[in-house]
């Protein structure tokens, strides 16, 4: 049986200041757990307990205000 070709998916959330990276389908997410790593905040696992993605909170440097690129003046 041929394996399906998977793609890495990257989601940036400038409002929540997070990045999510998936190497399996996000729809397979079953549970999210806090990570012990200093570099990763949340590990996302499937029903079998395999890690299929992670979330980093506080991704953008403080010098960058990503919201100014997405919101027009007066919106919030």
C-alpha positions as CSV (number, residue, x, y, z in Angstrom):
1,X,0.0,0.0,0.0
2,X,1.4,3.4,-0.9
3,X,1.7,6.0,1.8
4,X,0.0,9.3,1.3
5,X,2.2,12.3,0.8
6,X,2.1,14.6,3.9
7,X,3.0,18.3,4.0
8,X,4.2,20.4,6.9
9,X,1.6,23.1,7.8
10,X,2.5,26.3,9.5
11,X,0.0,28.6,11.0
12,X,0.9,32.0,12.4
13,X,-1.5,33.8,14.7
14,X,-0.4,37.5,15.1
15,X,-3.2,38.2,17.5
16,X,-2.5,35.3,19.8
17,X,1.2,35.7,19.2
18,X,1.6,32.0,18.4
19,X,2.9,29.6,15.7
20,X,1.6,26.1,15.2
21,X,3.5,23.6,13.1
22,X,1.9,20.3,12.0
23,X,3.6,17.4,10.2
24,X,0.4,15.3,10.2
25,X,-3.2,16.4,9.5
26,X,-4.5,18.8,12.2
27,X,-7.9,17.0,12.1
28,X,-6.1,14.0,13.7
29,X,-5.5,16.1,16.9
30,X,-6.8,14.4,19.9
31,X,-5.1,15.9,22.9
32,X,-2.8,18.9,23.6
33,X,-0.3,18.7,26.5
34,X,2.0,21.2,28.0
35,X,5.6,20.6,27.0
36,X,8.6,20.4,29.4
37,X,10.8,22.0,26.7
38,X,11.8,25.7,27.0
39,X,11.4,26.0,23.2
40,X,8.0,24.4,22.8
41,X,4.9,25.2,24.9
42,X,2.2,22.8,23.7
43,X,2.5,19.3,22.1
44,X,-0.4,18.1,20.0
45,X,-1.0,14.3,19.9
46,X,-3.2,11.9,18.0
47,X,-5.3,9.1,19.5
48,X,-2.3,6.8,19.5
49,X,-0.3,9.4,21.5
50,X,2.1,10.3,18.7
51,X,3.1,13.9,18.5
52,X,1.8,15.4,15.3
53,X,2.4,19.1,15.9
54,X,3.3,21.8,18.4
55,X,2.5,25.3,19.4
56,X,4.9,28.0,20.5
57,X,3.4,30.9,22.5
58,X,5.1,34.3,22.4
59,X,6.5,33.6,18.9
60,X,7.0,37.2,17.7
61,X,9.9,39.3,19.1
62,X,8.8,42.2,21.3
63,X,10.3,44.6,18.7
64,X,7.7,43.5,16.2
65,X,4.1,44.4,16.5
66,X,2.5,42.1,13.9
67,X,-1.0,43.5,14.6
68,X,-0.1,46.8,12.9
69,X,0.1,45.0,9.6
70,X,-3.2,43.2,10.0
71,X,-5.5,45.8,11.6
72,X,-6.5,49.2,10.3
73,X,-6.4,52.2,12.5
74,X,-9.3,52.2,14.9
75,X,-10.0,48.4,14.7
76,X,-9.6,46.2,17.7
